[in-house]
């Protein structure tokens, strides 16, 4: 069964002087302020599209890796993923850097690294981000 997720954004004013907000409509779990300064200068107190993409990428990657490991009969005890999505004004989104630390009983480090790399390309958000470089730093916790 296919699903659809909905978010809604509102903006007032010019790009650099204005402000807005975004709501996670489907879940109702969040209302976030948006500002150009957060996007271009990493200012605190608001979010930006890149932070939302990073959240999507980190969560999707963790889910894809979890699924692959469970399908192998070696479910993870824990998976912690960070995604850092870069933005350069005038250029756009410059890449997504994934870092994953996972504790997976029953696997060797080499086996884990294979699953980690496959999850990077198997994650649907990674597939949606094929226009940017995606790096992976996978760390096996024994």
C-alpha positions as CSV (number, residue, x, y, z in Angstrom):
1,X,0.0,0.0,0.0
2,X,1.4,3.4,-1.0
3,X,1.4,6.2,1.4
4,X,1.7,10.0,1.1
5,X,3.2,12.4,3.6
6,X,2.3,16.0,3.7
7,X,4.2,19.1,4.9
8,X,3.1,22.7,4.5
9,X,5.3,25.8,4.4
10,X,4.4,29.5,4.8
11,X,6.7,32.4,3.9
12,X,6.4,36.2,4.3
13,X,8.8,38.8,2.9
14,X,11.9,38.6,0.8
15,X,14.3,35.7,1.0
16,X,17.0,37.3,3.2
17,X,14.7,39.6,5.3
18,X,11.6,37.3,5.5
19,X,10.7,34.4,7.6
20,X,8.3,31.5,7.6
21,X,7.4,28.2,9.0
22,X,6.8,24.6,8.1
23,X,4.4,22.1,9.5
24,X,4.5,18.4,9.5
25,X,0.9,17.9,8.5
26,X,0.5,14.2,8.2
27,X,1.9,13.4,11.7
28,X,1.0,16.7,13.4
29,X,4.3,16.3,15.3
30,X,6.0,19.6,14.4
31,X,5.8,23.2,13.6
32,X,9.2,24.8,12.8
33,X,10.3,28.3,12.1
34,X,12.2,29.0,8.9
35,X,14.8,31.8,8.2
36,X,17.4,32.4,5.5
37,X,20.0,33.1,8.2
38,X,19.6,29.5,9.4
39,X,20.2,28.3,5.9
40,X,23.1,30.5,4.8
41,X,24.8,31.3,8.1
42,X,23.9,28.3,10.5
43,X,22.0,30.6,12.9
44,X,20.1,29.1,15.8
45,X,16.4,29.3,16.6
46,X,15.0,28.1,13.3
47,X,15.3,25.3,10.8
48,X,16.0,25.1,7.0
49,X,15.3,22.6,4.2
50,X,18.7,21.0,4.5
51,X,18.1,20.2,8.2
52,X,14.8,18.6,7.3
53,X,16.5,16.6,4.5
54,X,19.2,15.5,6.9
55,X,16.5,14.2,9.3
56,X,14.9,12.3,6.5
57,X,18.2,10.9,5.3
58,X,19.4,9.8,8.8
59,X,16.1,8.1,9.6
60,X,15.7,6.4,6.2
61,X,19.2,5.1,6.3
62,X,18.8,3.7,9.8
63,X,15.6,1.9,8.7
64,X,17.1,0.5,5.5
65,X,20.1,-0.8,7.4
66,X,17.9,-2.3,10.2
67,X,15.8,-4.1,7.6
68,X,18.8,-5.5,5.7
69,X,20.4,-6.8,9.0
70,X,17.2,-8.3,10.2
71,X,16.7,-10.0,6.8
72,X,20.1,-11.6,7.3
73,X,19.1,-13.0,10.6
74,X,21.4,-10.6,12.5
75,X,19.2,-7.8,13.8
76,X,21.0,-4.8,15.2
77,X,21.0,-4.1,18.9
78,X,21.4,-0.4,18.0
79,X,21.9,1.9,15.1
80,X,22.8,5.6,15.4
81,X,22.9,7.6,12.3
82,X,23.8,11.3,11.7
83,X,23.4,13.0,8.4
84,X,25.0,16.4,7.6
85,X,23.6,18.1,4.5
86,X,25.7,20.9,3.2
87,X,24.4,24.1,1.5
88,X,26.3,26.7,-0.4
89,X,24.4,30.0,-1.3
90,X,24.5,30.3,-5.0
91,X,25.3,26.7,-5.5
92,X,22.6,24.8,-3.6
93,X,22.8,21.5,-1.7
94,X,26.4,20.2,-1.9
95,X,26.1,16.7,-0.4
96,X,25.0,14.5,2.5
97,X,27.5,12.9,4.8
98,X,26.2,9.9,6.7
99,X,27.9,8.6,9.9
100,X,26.5,5.4,11.4
101,X,27.5,3.5,14.5
102,X,25.9,0.2,15.0
103,X,26.1,-2.7,17.4
104,X,25.2,-6.0,15.5
105,X,25.9,-9.3,17.3
106,X,26.7,-12.1,15.0
107,X,28.5,-10.1,12.3
108,X,32.1,-9.4,11.6
109,X,33.2,-5.8,10.9
110,X,33.7,-6.6,7.2
111,X,30.2,-8.1,7.0
112,X,28.7,-5.1,8.7
113,X,30.5,-2.7,6.4
114,X,29.0,-4.5,3.4
115,X,25.5,-4.1,4.8
116,X,26.2,-0.4,5.7
117,X,27.3,0.4,2.1
118,X,24.3,-1.4,0.6
119,X,21.9,0.5,2.8
120,X,23.4,3.7,1.6
121,X,22.3,3.0,-2.0
122,X,19.2,1.1,-0.9
123,X,17.6,3.8,1.2
124,X,14.8,5.6,-0.7
125,X,16.0,9.0,0.5
126,X,19.4,8.3,-0.9
127,X,17.8,7.3,-4.2
128,X,16.0,10.7,-4.2
129,X,19.3,12.5,-3.5
130,X,21.2,11.0,-6.5
131,X,22.0,14.5,-7.7
132,X,24.4,15.1,-4.8
133,X,27.4,13.3,-3.4
134,X,26.6,11.0,-0.5
135,X,29.5,9.8,1.8
136,X,29.4,7.1,4.5
137,X,31.5,6.7,7.6
138,X,30.4,3.3,9.0
139,X,31.6,2.3,12.5
140,X,31.1,-1.2,13.9
141,X,30.6,-1.4,17.6
142,X,31.6,-4.7,19.1
